[in-house]
Amino acid sequence: MAEKIKIWGRTTSINVQKALIALSECNLDYDQEVIGRQHGGTFEPEFCRLNPNGNIPALQDGDFILWESNAIVAYICEKYGSAVLCPDDVGQRALCNQWMIWKITSVYPHLRPLYMKAIRPDEYDGGEALLEAAPAKMRKSLDILEAQLAGKDFIMGEDFTMADIPVGAVLKRWYTLMGEDDHHPNVLAWQKRLNQRPSFVAHTNSALE
Ligand SMILES: N[C@@H](CCC(=O)N[C@@H](CS)C(=O)NCC(=O)O)C(=O)O
C-alpha cells in the first residue's frame, strides 16, 4: 500500500491550513506532524533537511518533498484533484496561479501587520506607518476581488478551484479579525459560501494565535 501523504505543521498556521484544505478537497487521507511555535520542531535538523527555511508547511509524498504553501496547494490539486479544481486548460490554470500569487503579494502583506499587532503584539516589528496604511491597502485589494467576483460564485466562475484556497483562507482571517462589513458584498457572500465547505469548516476555525 502506498504511504500516506505527510504534512508538517500546526493547523493554526494559515499556510498549513491551505495545504490541509487542498488535501480535504481531494478527499485524501494524510498524516500530520504538528510542529511550529509552541510545538517546536521547525529548527530540528530532521525537519530542516526537508525544509531548509525552517518554516511550515512541508509536504512529503513518497520520496517527493515540497515546501512553500501555494506550491503545495497547486501540487495536491494538480496531482490528485479534478480538472475543475486544477483546470486542465493552461490559461485557466495560469489564472488560478495568478490569484494564488496575488494572495502572497497583495493581500497577506497588508493583513500581516494588523494580525500581528492584534494577536501577537510582542512580536510585531513592522512599525506604525505600515500598520496605519494596512487597512486602506487591504480594502484596495478587496475592491479588486469584489470586481472579480461580480456575477460569480467563486473566483474563477461557477466552480470552486484551487484559486479559492489561499485567497479564501486569508480573507477568512481578515473577517475573523476585523468583523464583517458591507463594503464588499460579493467578497462576503463568497466567503460565506466557502465557510460552508467541509474543507474550510475542518481547517480554518482554530483560534487565532
Ligand atoms: N512562504 C511560506 C511561509 C511559511 C511561514 O512563514 N510559515 C509560518 C507559519 S504561517 C511559520 O513557519 N512560522 C513559524 C512557526 O510556526 O513556528 C509559505 O507560504 O509556506
The ligand as an ORCA input file, in Angstrom:
! r2SCAN-3c Opt
* xyz 0 1
  N       6.141     31.460      2.232
  C       5.998     30.391      3.179
  C       5.825     30.997      4.559
  C       5.809     29.932      5.619
  C       5.662     30.535      7.004
  O       6.053     31.678      7.252
  N       5.100     29.737      7.911
  C       4.910     30.202      9.267
  C       3.525     29.789      9.768
  S       2.238     30.550      8.820
  C       5.933     29.550     10.172
  O       6.589     28.591      9.829
  N       6.056     30.092     11.385
  C       6.911     29.562     12.403
  C       6.226     28.629     13.329
  O       5.022     28.368     13.215
  O       6.926     28.126     14.223
  C       4.789     29.512      2.775
  O       3.841     30.062      2.196
  O       4.829     28.301      3.021
*
